[in-house]
């Protein structure tokens, strides 16, 4: 079929409608439940690495039931942190990492993580994706977080042509209006999980089909 030019504003309007009844990505769900501090959002992001939302979200809530500030998490027994997050991937390493971040925040940063990309990425194990997502969700800082869904879907649309998430980030920063920098992750996580899936995407019912280049799609539903 002939494709119309990609219209960003119309695409996001359709994405909001298409994902309205889907479960939110967990960091956004936690934000809406009141877990809005930079520390809480960073911890949530760390827990989500290589872990499904269905495991990382409950783990974050169990941990925050024990304490929500760096000072309290820093003072917890390591075994308590590990027990709370035991179901996430790399739980022992993440428990150690989270407590180390809490202790540094409590001891060196005045007890509160600042909304500062350089500070966040100076923390051991925190990369650009988690830093950007944390800043965007916690403070609305215009920052694009490229996960597997954002990388796959935007390349499939044909609006970027990038072999890696890092390259996708650079191209999106040049192409995507800043008003959508935070929202793109919020929309494309549920959209990528349930419509624009990795294998056999649901192209026949996709609201963006007429403007999607379907790059690399060989089998679809």
Residue, then its C-alpha position, 0 to 999 in steps of 0.5 A: x500500500x502507498x504510505x503517507x508521510x510520517x506525521x509525528x503529531x498524528x502518530x502520537x495522537x494515535x499511539x495514545x488512543x491505541x495504548x490507553x487501555x494497556x498496562x503502563x510501563x512500570x516506571x510511569x505507573x510507579x510515578x502515578x502512584x506517587x513514587x516520584x523522587x529521582x532516587x525512587x525512579x532510578x532504583x525502579x529503572x535499575x530493577x527493570x534492567x533485563x527484567x520484565x515489568x511484571x517482576x520489576x514493578x512488584x520488586x520496587x514496591x516491596x523495596x519501597x515498603x521498607x524505605x523510600x529515601x536514600x538514608x533508609x535504604x542505606x541503613x537496611x540490612x543487605x539481606x533485606x534489600x535482596x529479599x525484597x528484589x529477589x525475583x529480578x534478574x541479577x538481584x544480588x548485584x542490583x541489591x549491592x548497587x542500590x545500597x551503594x547508590x543510597x549510601x553515596x547519596x546520603x553521605x556525599x549528596x545531601x541525602x537527595x539525588x539531584x536531577x542531573x545527568x552527569x551525577x546520575x551517570x557517575x553512579x556505578x552501573x548507571x548508563x545514559x538510558x537509565x539516567x534519561x528515563x529517570x530524569x524524564x519520568x521523575x522531573x519531566x526533563x526532556x530526555x529520550x530513553x531508548x529501550x528495545x521497543x523504542x529502538x525496534x519500532x522507530x527503525x521499523x517506522x523508517x524515521x531512523x536508520x540505526x544499528x544500535x540503541x545509541x545510534x537510534x538515540x542520536x538520530x531521534x534527538x535530531x528528528x523528534x520534537x522535544x515535546x515527545x522526548x519523554x512520552x516516546x518511551x511511555x507510549x512505545x513500551x506498551x505499543x511494542x509489547x502488544x502491537x508492534x511486536x518483535x515477531x509477527x507484528x499486528x500490522x493489520x490492526x496497527x493505527x500507524x500502518x499507513x505511515x509506517x515503512x515496515x522496515x524489516x517486516x517479513x511476517x505480520x498478522 
